């Protein structure tokens, strides 16, 4: 089951079905916005083998230019329960899919970024590094569990507290895995 209510931080053991659910979502996205995108990737903890994760799929959508998001048919997306969020992050547009709009139960978060750009590399290299180094993934899982206990109703604080670890892994991944 996917979904968390607004600000809820709950981790579940890794589910092999997350990969299949991502593939289903990828097909849906390709049918809705495929002509405007370059690539779609599964990112976030649900894309990292054998670690606990929040039961929400993070999806990375690469576009040629960020302005291409304006070409998305927002009505078609809304019909699929996908809405653009007001979150302002430089170089990224964020959408989310909701199972329940009243409780704001998110099941998917879509990070739309320029394909091959900094955000694209940060997300994909982090995922790839943790999948390559399971012991580092377990360390990340340990931190996530600690923070989920500390911030069970504050998603922003939970995410902010992970930032230092994520930044360190990103730097290691850039050195080892990147062709840049």
C-alpha positions in Angstrom: 0.0 0.0 0.0 1.3 3.4 -0.9 0.5 6.7 0.8 1.3 9.0 3.7 -0.8 11.8 5.0 0.6 15.3 5.1 3.7 15.6 7.3 3.5 12.0 8.4 6.9 10.2 8.5 6.5 6.4 8.6 8.9 3.9 7.2 8.0 0.4 6.0 10.3 -2.5 5.2 11.4 -2.7 1.5 8.7 -4.0 -0.8 9.8 -5.7 -4.0 6.4 -4.6 -5.5 7.6 -0.9 -5.4 9.6 -1.5 -8.6 6.5 -2.9 -10.4 4.3 0.0 -9.1 6.9 2.4 -10.5 6.8 0.7 -13.9 3.0 1.0 -13.9 3.3 4.7 -13.0 6.0 5.2 -15.7 3.6 3.9 -18.3 0.8 6.2 -17.1 3.1 9.2 -17.2 4.3 8.3 -20.7 0.7 8.2 -21.9 0.0 11.6 -20.2 3.1 13.6 -20.8 5.5 11.4 -22.8 5.9 13.7 -25.8 7.3 16.4 -23.5 9.8 14.3 -21.5 13.2 12.7 -22.2 13.3 10.0 -19.4 11.6 8.8 -16.3 13.6 7.2 -13.4 12.6 5.6 -10.1 14.5 7.4 -7.3 14.3 7.8 -3.5 14.5 5.0 -0.9 11.9 2.9 -2.6 14.4 2.5 -5.5 17.2 1.4 -3.1 17.4 -2.4 -2.6 16.5 -3.8 0.8 16.1 -0.7 2.9 13.0 0.7 4.7 11.3 3.6 3.0 8.3 5.9 3.3 5.6 4.2 1.3 5.6 6.9 -1.5 7.2 6.5 -4.8 9.7 9.2 -5.9 9.8 9.6 -9.6 12.4 11.6 -11.5 11.1 13.1 -14.8 13.7 14.6 -17.2 12.8 17.3 -19.6 14.9 19.2 -22.2 14.1 22.5 -20.6 12.3 23.2 -17.3 9.9 25.4 -19.2 8.6 22.3 -21.0 6.5 21.7 -17.8 4.2 24.4 -19.1 3.3 22.1 -22.0 2.0 19.4 -19.7 -1.8 19.0 -19.9 -2.7 19.9 -16.3 -6.3 18.8 -16.8 -5.2 15.3 -17.8 -2.8 15.2 -14.8 -5.6 16.3 -12.5 -7.8 13.5 -13.8 -5.1 11.1 -12.7 -5.0 12.8 -9.3 -1.6 14.5 -10.1 -1.2 18.1 -9.0 1.6 20.6 -9.2 2.8 21.6 -5.7 3.6 25.1 -4.6 7.0 24.0 -3.4 9.6 26.3 -4.9 12.9 24.6 -5.5 15.3 26.2 -8.0 15.8 24.1 -11.0 13.0 21.7 -10.2 9.2 21.5 -10.5 7.4 19.2 -8.1 4.1 17.4 -8.6 2.4 14.8 -6.4 -0.3 12.2 -6.7 -2.9 12.0 -4.0 -5.0 9.0 -2.9 -7.1 11.4 -0.7 -7.1 15.1 -1.2 -8.9 15.8 2.1 -6.2 14.1 4.2 -3.6 15.0 1.6 -2.5 11.4 1.3 0.5 11.4 -1.1 1.4 8.2 -3.0 3.9 9.6 -5.5 6.2 12.6 -5.7 7.3 13.7 -9.2 10.6 15.7 -9.5 10.7 17.3 -12.9 14.2 18.5 -13.7 16.4 19.1 -16.7 17.6 15.8 -18.1 21.3 15.4 -17.4 21.5 18.5 -15.2 22.6 18.9 -11.6 19.3 17.7 -10.1 19.2 14.7 -12.4 22.7 13.7 -11.5 22.1 14.2 -7.8 19.1 12.0 -7.7 20.3 9.2 -9.9 23.9 9.1 -8.6 22.7 8.9 -5.0 20.4 6.0 -5.8 23.0 4.2 -7.8 25.7 4.7 -5.1 23.5 3.2 -2.4 22.5 0.3 -4.6 26.2 -0.3 -5.3 27.2 -0.1 -1.7 24.6 -2.0 0.5 26.5 -1.3 3.7 26.2 2.5 3.1 22.5 1.9 2.3 22.1 0.2 5.7 23.8 3.2 7.3 21.3 5.5 5.6 18.4 3.3 6.7 19.6 3.5 10.3 19.7 7.3 10.1 16.2 7.4 8.5 14.7 5.2 11.2 16.3 7.3 13.9 14.9 10.5 12.3 11.5 9.0 11.7 11.3 8.3 15.4 12.4 11.8 16.2 10.2 13.6 13.7 7.1 11.4 13.2 4.9 14.3 12.2 7.3 16.7 10.6 8.4 15.7 7.1 10.4 18.9 6.6 12.5 18.4 9.7 13.0 14.7 8.8 14.2 15.7 5.3 16.4 18.5 6.6 18.1 16.2 9.1 19.1 13.8 6.3 20.7 16.5 4.2 24.2 16.2 5.6 24.3 12.4 5.0 22.8 12.8 1.5 25.4 15.5 0.6 28.3 13.4 1.7 27.1 10.4 -0.3 26.4 12.7 -3.3 30.0 13.9 -3.2 31.3 10.3 -3.1 29.0 9.3 -5.9 30.1 12.3 -8.0 33.7 11.2 -7.7 33.1 7.6 -8.3 30.1 7.2 -10.6 29.9 10.4 -12.5 31.4 11.0 -15.9 31.3 14.7 -15.4 
